[in-house]
Amino acid sequence: MPWVRASLHGKEVYARASADGSLAASGGRVDVCYRTGVSKLYQARASNLAVPPGAELLPDDTCAPEAAADKPAGEARAKAGAKGKKAHTPAAVPEGAVVVYADGACSGNPGPAGLGVVVLDGAARVEISEYLGTGTNNIAELAAIARALDEVPDATRHVVIHTDSSYAIGVLSRGWKAKANLELVATIRARLVVRPARLVYVPGHSGVPLNERADELAREAVVARGSRRQAFA
């Protein structure tokens, strides 16, 4: 079950959510944690939680219970570190496929938004930093995937698109019901089903070089309020 950023008495927390983005309440209470990675879980009244519009759904392992108190301190810390930092296993890529890393960024939600895309086609590499104007995090993530498809106009080419947005993967390929951005979601879904394309989740801000680069390009667009495209042989 995913998580979503929320506000609890003015403090940012992570709250359990359903696939449609609503709070996953049981008896009027919702599981929350105060930090990502290895965190102790608490319960808060659903009525005390505020979720911003368009909040992105986060992976199930965003918050993980702390090691049991009766474990030796060293062992607990070791296991906590292992849980809090999951290694990224590269996805299998069909021979001749185009590999893409796509990310979106937003300063405020909504606010100035941008996308970053890194496209690898054999030895060729293209980097895109594109300003989108005012938007939300989710719009930026979706737009990055759409921009990645633009870079591979041959619909017979295999495309493997890496994204750290659980929301984008959910609404585009896992049947999640989109509550916003309906036209954009429908357009990208239609583009994905008519070509050999696959979305692959990659953990954000975990040291995956090309995902970090896509993030840098997206943030660059937001700061510069501009766009650029650069090709490398």
RASULBEL-V220665 format. One record per backbone hydrogen bond with DSSP energy under -0.5 kcal/mol. NH is the residue of the N-H (numbers start at 0). CO is the residue of the C=O. E is the energy in kcal/mol with one decimal. If there is no record, write none. Layout:
# RASULBEL-V220665
NH_CO_E + NH_CO_E
This chain:
# RASULBEL-V220665
2_57_-1.9 + 3_14_-2.1 + 4_55_-0.5 + 5_12_-2.6 + 6_49_-2.5 + 7_10_-3.0 + 8_47_-0.8 + 10_7_-1.9 + 12_5_-2.8 + 13_32_-2.6 + 14_3_-3.0 + 15_30_-2.4 + 16_1_-2.5 + 17_21_-3.2 + 20_17_-2.0 + 23_15_-2.1 + 24_22_-1.5 + 25_28_-2.9 + 28_25_-1.3 + 29_43_-2.8 + 31_41_-2.6 + 32_13_-1.9 + 36_61_-2.4 + 37_35_-0.5 + 38_36_-0.8 + 38_63_-2.9 + 41_31_-3.0 + 43_29_-2.3 + 45_27_-2.7 + 47_44_-1.6 + 48_45_-1.4 + 49_6_-2.0 + 51_49_-0.5 + 54_51_-1.6 + 57_2_-3.3 + 61_58_-1.8 + 62_59_-0.6 + 63_36_-1.6 + 70_67_-1.7 + 75_71_-2.8 + 76_72_-2.5 + 77_73_-2.1 + 78_74_-2.5 + 79_75_-2.5 + 80_76_-2.5 + 81_77_-2.0 + 82_78_-2.2 + 83_79_-2.9 + 84_80_-1.3 + 88_86_-0.5 + 89_87_-0.6 + 96_93_-2.1 + 97_157_-2.9 + 98_119_-2.5 + 99_159_-2.9 + 100_117_-2.3 + 101_161_-2.8 + 102_115_-2.6 + 104_113_-2.6 + 106_111_-2.6 + 107_105_-1.0 + 108_109_-0.6 + 109_134_-0.6 + 110_134_-2.6 + 111_106_-0.6 + 112_132_-3.0 + 113_104_-2.4 + 114_129_-2.4 + 115_102_-2.9 + 116_127_-2.1 + 117_100_-2.6 + 118_125_-2.9 + 119_98_-3.3 + 120_118_-0.5 + 120_123_-2.5 + 123_120_-1.9 + 124_231_-2.4 + 125_118_-2.3 + 126_229_-3.0 + 127_116_-2.7 + 128_227_-2.9 + 129_114_-2.3 + 131_112_-3.0 + 132_112_-0.7 + 134_110_-2.8 + 139_135_-2.2 + 140_136_-2.3 + 141_137_-2.4 + 142_138_-2.9 + 143_139_-1.9 + 144_140_-1.4 + 145_141_-2.3 + 146_142_-2.6 + 147_143_-1.9 + 148_144_-1.9 + 149_145_-1.8 + 150_146_-1.3 + 151_148_-1.4 + 154_152_-1.0 + 156_153_-1.9 + 158_195_-2.1 + 159_97_-2.7 + 160_158_-0.6 + 160_197_-3.0 + 161_99_-3.4 + 161_159_-0.6 + 162_199_-2.4 + 165_56_-0.5 + 165_163_-0.8 + 166_56_-0.7 + 168_164_-1.9 + 169_165_-2.7 + 170_166_-2.7 + 171_167_-1.8 + 172_168_-2.5 + 173_168_-0.8 + 173_169_-1.2 + 175_169_-2.3 + 177_175_-0.6 + 184_180_-2.7 + 185_181_-2.5 + 186_182_-2.3 + 187_183_-2.2 + 188_184_-2.6 + 189_185_-2.2 + 190_186_-1.6 + 191_187_-2.2 + 192_188_-1.9 + 193_189_-0.6 + 194_191_-1.1 + 195_154_-0.6 + 196_191_-0.5 + 196_194_-2.0 + 197_158_-2.4 + 199_160_-2.9 + 201_162_-2.0 + 205_202_-0.7 + 208_206_-0.8 + 211_207_-2.6 + 212_208_-2.1 + 213_209_-2.1 + 214_210_-2.1 + 215_211_-2.2 + 216_212_-2.4 + 217_213_-2.1 + 218_214_-2.5 + 219_215_-2.4 + 220_216_-1.8 + 221_217_-1.5 + 222_218_-2.4 + 223_219_-2.9 + 224_220_-1.6 + 225_220_-0.9 + 227_128_-3.2 + 229_126_-2.8 + 231_124_-3.6
